Amino acid sequence: MSKIKSLSPLRFFSCLFFSISLQLVPGLGDNSSSNGNKDATKKSSNWLEILLILFGLLAAVAFSVFLYKLWQRKKRDEQHSRLLKLFEQDDDLELELGIRD
């Protein structure tokens, strides 16, 4: 239980997503029905499940990259505003000391 609390929310939800998606992989989930007539439909549904899992993983990776780029942009804007604020304070100091008109 303590490991779940130390995970970031993004890691927690990605672990939860992967654990749920692994249940859909053929042979890993609990499949108690063993009917011989449904083999043809199971093969097509297995491929559909695999494609859905791959699409979900691709969407999760794309969303993670988007969030990372958004975080980088926010961080860069904060640093830029701090730099501008630093130079604005220096200009005010020069005016107060009478160095510049």
Legacy VTK file of the C-alpha trace (Angstrom):
# vtk DataFile Version 3.0
C-alpha trace
ASCII
DATASET POLYDATA
POINTS 101 float
0.000 0.000 0.000
2.860 2.400 0.693
4.229 2.045 -2.835
0.950 3.227 -4.336
1.049 6.391 -2.246
4.573 7.217 -3.416
3.681 6.911 -7.113
2.811 10.018 -9.054
-0.764 10.138 -10.362
0.404 9.674 -13.956
2.378 6.552 -13.072
-0.459 5.192 -10.984
-2.999 5.550 -13.781
-0.602 4.156 -16.380
0.054 1.097 -14.169
-3.675 0.695 -13.674
-4.295 0.977 -17.429
-1.611 -1.580 -18.273
-2.832 -4.049 -15.674
-6.375 -3.813 -17.010
-5.229 -4.080 -20.624
-3.203 -7.209 -19.832
-6.452 -8.933 -18.889
-7.560 -8.553 -22.503
-4.491 -10.280 -23.961
-5.421 -13.782 -25.088
-4.159 -16.450 -22.724
-3.504 -14.082 -19.822
-7.061 -13.359 -18.730
-9.405 -15.829 -17.044
-11.249 -17.592 -19.843
-13.452 -20.300 -18.380
-15.534 -21.000 -21.517
-14.058 -23.677 -23.781
-16.512 -23.983 -26.634
-15.132 -25.396 -29.922
-17.700 -23.631 -32.133
-16.560 -20.148 -31.227
-12.920 -20.541 -32.315
-13.360 -18.603 -35.566
-15.072 -15.675 -33.872
-12.562 -15.743 -31.001
-9.642 -15.343 -33.417
-11.176 -12.248 -34.990
-12.136 -10.818 -31.605
-8.626 -11.522 -30.296
-7.146 -9.453 -33.118
-9.651 -6.722 -32.411
-8.676 -6.732 -28.731
-4.988 -6.565 -29.619
-5.601 -3.645 -31.971
-7.623 -1.850 -29.309
-4.851 -2.371 -26.761
-2.222 -1.063 -29.176
-4.395 1.948 -29.983
-4.873 2.599 -26.278
-1.143 2.381 -25.642
-0.451 4.727 -28.536
-3.017 7.184 -27.198
-1.496 6.965 -23.690
2.004 7.614 -25.036
0.795 10.508 -27.185
-1.040 12.022 -24.218
2.057 11.644 -22.035
4.228 13.369 -24.643
1.652 16.156 -24.923
1.629 16.671 -21.151
5.450 16.670 -21.053
5.667 19.282 -23.812
3.027 21.384 -22.054
5.006 21.158 -18.801
8.213 22.162 -20.609
6.506 25.175 -22.185
5.099 26.274 -18.825
8.496 25.906 -17.164
10.195 27.850 -19.970
7.625 30.665 -19.716
8.140 30.869 -15.941
11.909 31.110 -16.373
11.524 33.749 -19.066
9.229 35.853 -16.879
11.674 35.544 -13.963
14.496 36.731 -16.218
12.465 39.696 -17.442
11.514 40.575 -13.875
15.176 40.472 -12.867
16.139 42.979 -15.563
13.152 45.222 -14.787
14.306 45.489 -11.172
17.812 46.490 -12.305
16.393 49.283 -14.473
14.416 50.657 -11.520
17.552 50.578 -9.381
19.511 52.566 -11.969
16.775 55.194 -12.106
16.695 55.478 -8.323
20.443 55.929 -8.090
20.412 58.573 -10.846
22.745 56.613 -13.067
20.276 56.730 -15.946
17.622 59.281 -16.851
LINES 1 102
101 0 1 2 3 4 5 6 7 8 9 10 11 12 13 14 15 16 17 18 19 20 21 22 23 24 25 26 27 28 29 30 31 32 33 34 35 36 37 38 39 40 41 42 43 44 45 46 47 48 49 50 51 52 53 54 55 56 57 58 59 60 61 62 63 64 65 66 67 68 69 70 71 72 73 74 75 76 77 78 79 80 81 82 83 84 85 86 87 88 89 90 91 92 93 94 95 96 97 98 99 100
